[in-house]
Amino acid sequence: MHDRSYFEKMNPIQSILEQFDFPVYLAPMEEVTDPPFRHICKEFGADILISEFISSDALSREVEKSIKKMHFEEGERPFGIQIFGHDEDSLIAAAKIAESASPDFIDINWGCPVRKVVTKGAGSAILKDIPKMARLTKAVVDAVKLPVTVKTRLGWEESDKPIVEAAEMLQDVGISAITIHGRTRAQMYGGKADWTLIGQVKNNPRMTIPVIGNGDIDSAEKAVECRQRYGVDAIMVGRAAIGNPWIFKQIKDFLQGKEPALPNYDERVKVCLRHLKLEMVWKGERSGILEMRKHYANYFKGIPHFKEKKIRLMSAMSYEECQNILINS
Ligand SMILES: Cc1cc2nc3c(=O)[nH]c(=O)nc-3n(C[C@H](O)[C@H](O)[C@H](O)COP(=O)(O)O)c2cc1C
C-alpha cells in the first residue's frame, strides 16, 4: 500500500505545479482566452494556460475552427487543451487528436452551464449522473498517455452538490487534477462562489491529486486569502483577468509583500493596443478589430470620461484609428 506522498510524487500535474511558488491558472474562457490574450496574460505572470473549450464532436470530425482552437505557442507551456462532449467515442477521438498537438495535459470540461451544451448532456449536465461522469472520464484517461484533468462545478443545483463524492470517483478513474468552480449549474455566473466545498474536497483525506480552486478571485488579496484559507494547490482566475492581465503580476507582487500596483492610463493603452495588434494577426484585420470591442470596457474600467472614447472605438475600423482615439484625443 502506497502512502499519500507516493501518489503526490508520481502525479504529473503535481510536478507542474511545483515549478511555481503560487501556481495561478488563467481560466479557459470561450472567445476570450485565445492565443493573443493568453500570450499577454502569460507575460504578466499567468503560470498555466488552457485553451478555450473545444467540442469533441467537432474536433473528432476535424472541423477547421476546432483544430485552430488547439493552437498554442511553446512559450505558453504548461498548456492544456480543453474538450467537452457527451459521447464516449467522440470524447476519445477528440482526446487523441488533442494529444497529437502535444499539450502538457488534456482537460475535460464538466462544468459549462450553457444551455446548448447541457441539453446534449455535456458540460455541467453530467453532474446529474456522477457514475456516467466517471465512466466517460475513465474512457478519456485510458485513451491517452497525457495527464487528464477535469474542470467542474459543485453540482447541478443547490439541493444537489455531489462534488466531494464526484472528486473521489474521478481521482479513482485516474485524473491527475481537478479544478472546481464554486458554483452550481443553476447559479450560472450569479450569486457568490462557495469555496467551502472546494475546501472540503481539498481536505478530504482520500484525495491525493491537486485541487485547483476557482470562482470570483478578483484581487491579489482574495487570491492569497482563498489559497491560504482553503488550502488549494493552485487557483484559477477567469473574468477578473479580462482586460486586466495585470492581476497576475499583482498576485505575485502581493505574495512577495509588495503593494499590488495599478496600471496607469498609458500602460493600459500600451497593452490594449498590443492585444489589438495580436488579435489582428491571429484573426485577420477586420475580425481582430471586432474582437477587441468586447475588451475595451474592461481595459479602461474606472478611467474617468472614457465613455466617449469607447463609443468611438466601437466604430473604429483600423489600428491607426484606435491608436488615435486612445492616445491623441
Ligand atoms: C465568457 C466566459 C467563457 C467561459 N468559457 C469557458 C470554457 O470554455 N471552459 C471552461 O471550463 N470554463 C469557461 N468559463 C468559466 C470560467 O473558466 C470560470 O470557471 C468562471 O468564469 C469562474 O471563474 P471567475 O469567477 O474567476 O470568472 C467561461 C466563463 C466566461 C465568463
The ligand as a MOL file (V3000), in Angstrom:
LIG
                    3D

  0  0  0     0  0            999 V3000
M  V30 BEGIN CTAB
M  V30 COUNTS 31 33 0 0 0
M  V30 BEGIN ATOM
M  V30 1 C -17.0060 34.3910 -21.2580 0
M  V30 2 C -16.7150 33.1200 -20.4930 0
M  V30 3 C -16.3880 31.9720 -21.1910 0
M  V30 4 C -16.1000 30.7960 -20.4990 0
M  V30 5 N -15.7020 29.6940 -21.2090 0
M  V30 6 C -15.2840 28.5890 -20.5290 0
M  V30 7 C -14.7010 27.4940 -21.2140 0
M  V30 8 O -14.5350 27.4960 -22.4450 0
M  V30 9 N -14.3040 26.4220 -20.4720 0
M  V30 10 C -14.4490 26.3810 -19.1060 0
M  V30 11 O -14.0670 25.3990 -18.4740 0
M  V30 12 N -14.9920 27.4200 -18.4410 0
M  V30 13 C -15.3770 28.5100 -19.1070 0
M  V30 14 N -15.8390 29.5920 -18.4010 0
M  V30 15 C -15.8430 29.5420 -16.9320 0
M  V30 16 C -14.5130 30.0770 -16.3760 0
M  V30 17 O -13.4390 29.2540 -16.7680 0
M  V30 18 C -14.5600 30.1400 -14.8380 0
M  V30 19 O -14.7690 28.8500 -14.3330 0
M  V30 20 C -15.6540 31.0480 -14.3270 0
M  V30 21 O -15.6890 32.2660 -15.0340 0
M  V30 22 C -15.4780 31.3330 -12.8230 0
M  V30 23 O -14.2490 31.9510 -12.5690 0
M  V30 24 P -14.1330 33.5560 -12.3330 0
M  V30 25 O -15.0850 33.9030 -11.2330 0
M  V30 26 O -12.6950 33.7750 -11.9570 0
M  V30 27 O -14.5230 34.2020 -13.6220 0
M  V30 28 C -16.1720 30.7630 -19.0820 0
M  V30 29 C -16.5200 31.9270 -18.3960 0
M  V30 30 C -16.7920 33.0940 -19.0750 0
M  V30 31 C -17.1490 34.3250 -18.2960 0
M  V30 END ATOM
M  V30 BEGIN BOND
M  V30 1 1 1 2
M  V30 2 1 2 3
M  V30 3 2 2 30
M  V30 4 2 3 4
M  V30 5 1 4 5
M  V30 6 1 4 28
M  V30 7 2 5 6
M  V30 8 1 6 7
M  V30 9 1 6 13
M  V30 10 2 7 8
M  V30 11 1 7 9
M  V30 12 1 9 10
M  V30 13 2 10 11
M  V30 14 1 10 12
M  V30 15 2 12 13
M  V30 16 1 13 14
M  V30 17 1 14 15
M  V30 18 1 14 28
M  V30 19 1 15 16
M  V30 20 1 16 17
M  V30 21 1 16 18
M  V30 22 1 18 19
M  V30 23 1 18 20
M  V30 24 1 20 21
M  V30 25 1 20 22
M  V30 26 1 22 23
M  V30 27 1 23 24
M  V30 28 2 24 25
M  V30 29 1 24 26
M  V30 30 1 24 27
M  V30 31 2 28 29
M  V30 32 1 29 30
M  V30 33 1 30 31
M  V30 END BOND
M  V30 END CTAB
M  END
